[in-house]
Each structure stands twice: as C-alpha cells, then as structure tokens.
Amino acid sequence: MFRLYWLTFHGEFRGDAHQKAHLHESPVNMTIPLMVLAVLSAVGGFLGMPEVFGQPHVFSNFLKPILGHTHTEHASESFEWMLMGVSVVALLLIIFLTRSRYVSKGMVPVSDDKVQGFARVLANKYYVDELYAAIFTRPLDALSRFTYKYIERGSIDKVVNGFGHGLNGLSGLLRYIQTGNIGSYVFSMVIGIILLLALTLIF
Amino acid sequence: MLTLLLLLIPLIAALICPLVGNAKVRQWAIFASLLQLAATIYALTLFKSDDANQFLIDQWWVKSLGISFKAGFDGISMLLVLLTNVLIPLILISTHSREQSYPKAFFGLILFMQFALVGVFTALDGFLFYVFWELALLPIYFICMMWGGVNRTRITLKFFIYTLTGSLLMLVALIYLYLQTPGLHTFDIDALYNLNLSAETQDWIFWALFFAFAIKIPVFPFHTWQPDTYTDAPTQGTMLLSGIMLKMGLFGMIRWMLPIVPAGIAACGETALILCVISIVYASCLALVQKDFKRLIAYSSIAHVGLIAAGILTLNVQGISGAMIQMLSHGVNVVAMFAIVDIIQRRMKTRELDELGGLAHNTPTFTILFLVILLGSVALPLTNGFVGEFLLLSGVYQFSPWMAAFAGLTVILGAVYMLRAYQKIMLGEPNVRFAEFTGLHLNEKIVLVTAVAIILFTGIYPKPLLQLAQPALDEILGHVKDIY
C-alpha cells in the first residue's frame, strides 16, 4: 500500500506538461465522502481495543445480547504487547524502506509485460482466468459446436429428414408401375412371365 | 355461458376481419382481443378456485358416438386462458400495420388461433380436445407459409407433418380409451379419468400420449422442427408458437396424461424425465454456439420448457405448481424476447450476433427494457422466471438430486448464452450504423413495458397465480395418488 502511496503522490512528477496543467483537487462530492470515511477509519479501531488496555470491548458488548456469552481465549499480556509491538515496528520499517526505494532513489516499477520470474505470475493474477478458460470455457464451446454439427445436424436431422427422403425415393420407384407407357407395361409382363416360368421350373 | 363467450368473441371477430378494410383491420383485431381480455378478467372475478368445471357448457354434439361439446374452467384452464388472452393483445400490438401484407388474412388467422387455443384449454371432452388441438395447427400453418422467411415451404411442411404424426398417436390412444369406457362409450373427461387400466395398457398409452406432447413441447430428440420453424416464421407466428401453442403440449400432459395413466408415469416416467433433462442441457449447449439471435432464443425456449416438462413428470406438488407458474412466465418472457428480436431486426436488418454491437450507446430505454426481460429469462430472483425455476428444480430434486443438479445447469448455461448475446448486441464499441436504430415506436414500447411490468410484478408477488391453480392441482394429484 505504501508502495502505491509513495509512487503516486511523492517523488518526481512523471506525466507530461499537459497533464500537469490539468491537475486539480477532486470536487467536493468526492472529497466529503472521503473525509467522512477517513474519520471513520481512524476511529473504528477503538471499537475493539485489545485486553491489555483495560477498556471495554465496545463491539462485542454491543453484540452480546444476540451472541450470548461466548467463551473467549485470553492470550497472555506479554503476548499481546509483543504482537502489537512487532506489527508497529514492521510497519515503520516498511514505510522507511519503501520511501527510500521509491522516493529517495526514485525507482519506477517495470510495466506489467516486462516483469520477470514470480512477479510475472502475480501480474497475471496467478493465471486463474486462463485456467478457467482452458477447463470450462473452451471445452464447453467445443462440445457445443461438436454437438451442433454432429448430433443435431448430422444425426437427428438426418433421421427426421430421412423419413421424407425415404418416402420420396420409394414413390420414385413405385411410379414406374403406372407410367401409362404400353411398352413398359409389356416389358413388365415379359419379366413377370419369365419369373413365373422360372418358379414353376424350380418347384 | 362465459366459456361460450370467450370462445365466440375471437371466432366472430376473426370472421368479421375480411369485411373490415385493410387500414382498419389491425385496430379491429386489437379491439376484439382487448374485449376478450376484459371478458377474461370478468370471468376471473367470478371464478372460485375450489369448484371444478365452472362456467360449464355441456351439450351433446354427436350423441350416438358419445361426443359432447363440454367445455369449462378450473384453476389450470383459467391460468392458461388468462395467459392466452393477455398475450394475444400484446402480439397484435407488436405488429406494424404499414408494413403488413395481406393484413385481413393475417389478423383473422391470429384471432382464429385464439379461438382454437381457448378451446384446447377449456375442452373437457376428449374428442373436442383433439379437434381444437388440430384446429390450432391450421392458422399457424398459414401464418408461417404466407409470411415466413425464405425456406418457409419446406420448414412449415416439416413442422406440420411432424406435429401431425404425434397427434395421430394421441388420437389412437384417445380412441382406445374411448372404447374402454363402460356401457355406451363416451369421450367425457370424467369417464376417462375413472377408467381402470391394466399396467401394460397404461404403459403404451403413456408413451403414445407422451410422444404427441413431446413433439409439441418439444423435448429432445423430437425437437428438430422447432429451431427452423421459429427462425423462419414471422415474428407474430413465432410468438404464437412459443408463447402459447407449446403450452398446449404441457397442458395436455397435466390434464390428459397425469390423471389417466398415473401408473404408466410411475413406471415409465423416469425415462421420459431423463429425456427432458437431457433436452435442457442439450438445448442450452446448442444455444451457446448460435450466431442468429432468433435461433438462439428458440434453443433457449427448448431448454426452458424441458425443465417444465420434467417438473410435470415428477408428480409432486412443487414440480407441477412450478410448471404452472413457469408456463406463464415463459410465455411472457419469450414473447417479449421475440418482440426485441423483431425490433432489432427491423432497424439493423440483421439478426447475426457478429454483425451487431454497441447498440446500447444511444438507446437507453431499449437497453434497460431488454436487460430486464433478459434477466427474467435467465431466472434472476425478483423476476417471474425465478419463481417457476425454483419450484421446478425443487420438484425435480425431490425426484432425484442428481437430475436436479444436471437440470440446474440450465441456470448457469442460460446466463452464459443470454449475457453473451446481450454483450454482443448491446455493449462494446458504439455501432457505426447507430443512426439506423431509430427510437422505439409507441406500440413497441407498450409491448416491452407491459412485459417488464408483468415480469417484475409476478416475480415479486406470484401468490395470486399460485393460489388460483392450487385446488385444481391438488385434485389432479389426488387422482394420481388414488390410482397408484
């Protein structure tokens, strides 16, 4: 967070002259809510002070009628002091280090497409989006396309339309029985006679 | 008496259409459909959920054959007739009178179709049901043939013959059932409900009836007529087909299959349910790779009604009440979606997703209306689609958790293809041809705003609709439990 803070607000101005001319304070309807939120952020921590300060825990007392008496583990006093001390010291250290890196030495982070190593994984959000696309999105699209092409159009449509085509084909054959052409009637008679003679020969 | 009125208003209006001039016939049709809607709302106020067969007409038609003209309302019929009479005015309003060729025939056919549809939903005699079922097929055949796209002859003929084949099997089953009725045979529904059929008989009758309804709904693998027919038909034809006509198949399952062959469903229903669930995922997967937006919605329609059919076959109260409510939701949503397709196609002259893009930049109203209707289709909570899908999935879960998990994929895949289509059409770089996308006309606004209002209202407060059908559903389920 302090990296963000120092880079954005402190150090040298990294934009061009045109942007510098247009820099201005945000309008009132943005700053008032920010002010309110800032005050609440500052005060909010006092709603739940650690045991060692001896003040009542305002927040859990407020919820007590609903939650009832919950059993809380009490850590030892020295543990609490140590925890507070370590986190405050770590924070001060980070403020100092980031300030020296980004303000005093004026270091600018590399743009996202040029990062190397593990930072690259972080810049690409652990590649979760790409993983999701590979596991769910692309297979689903491929399955749908396959289903549309081979099952919907290729199988079911062919079966249903097949009834129609089959009937057309059958009627195409059957129409030869009644052409009105004497020649073809005589021809069929001849075929019939040959078949009858053949059958009487066999049986 | 009211039933007769609701049947006669569209019929007489349709017959008057040729006498009205070309310029006025659209107004006449809209007026007649609104009159029908008013009559329906009046019937709704008089309707009591608990009584079966209200506003009954019961006259002998062909006494020697035991065929009577018996039509009446119960909760399920009331809901579906309400759906029909709410959607037809919207469908008529979505037409553009200046560009309509042969308007007298077109509007007359739509009104005639309304007559046939109301007849299907109210018929209480097997033969009458079959007559109205086939009657509904005629106007849609002409609508698709005369005003359809390039391949309309081949596609409409395929649709017609395919559906007729299924209906033929249904007729065979109905005649067989008729012959089983004791004494003087009759087609009366109460007589058919009280038949005691052996297990083997129930099996083959179940398959005959299921085959007919499966082609109509459609269910995999009998669905191949649907994408072509929906894509090639004129917008109003597609709206009629997807909004109301396919509900005929689902209604037939609830009214004419469940109480007559419950043992058959218990024995063979699982296979049929598996087909329905396969249909859901199959159609959703295919919708992912469609390039034509209208065809995409056609495939999404198969997916949605597959779930409804699966819900009906579960034979539990959540499944069937979910089916009822989803029939209404799907009807409204799909009609609205096809209206949107029509709006886009009229202006941009294309429905290809790759050619469209960036339309959101100067069409704020249309963008928002499109999004709400799309979210209704995707079954977002607070929309009507969610109520139905939730009940259906819970019904299927009671039948089998694995099937519910598989069917639940429709929620995910539905969101994927719908949102992807929305992104490709509306979002992205501003379209270079944006000037061609003129503002919404009044009639288009009426259709879309009404649809959005229904989507949100029914999504937030579906109780009246559920309560309307509950006693009728309980009675049908009682029938089912009695026999098996």
HADDOCK unambig.tbl for C-alpha pairs under 7 A between the chains (distance, minus, plus):
assign (segid A and resid 141 and name CA) (segid B and resid 289 and name CA) 6.96 0.50 0.50
assign (segid A and resid 144 and name CA) (segid B and resid 285 and name CA) 5.04 0.50 0.50
assign (segid A and resid 144 and name CA) (segid B and resid 286 and name CA) 5.42 0.50 0.50
assign (segid A and resid 144 and name CA) (segid B and resid 288 and name CA) 6.80 0.50 0.50
assign (segid A and resid 144 and name CA) (segid B and resid 289 and name CA) 6.36 0.50 0.50
assign (segid A and resid 145 and name CA) (segid B and resid 289 and name CA) 6.17 0.50 0.50
assign (segid A and resid 148 and name CA) (segid B and resid 286 and name CA) 5.94 0.50 0.50
assign (segid A and resid 157 and name CA) (segid B and resid 224 and name CA) 6.42 0.50 0.50
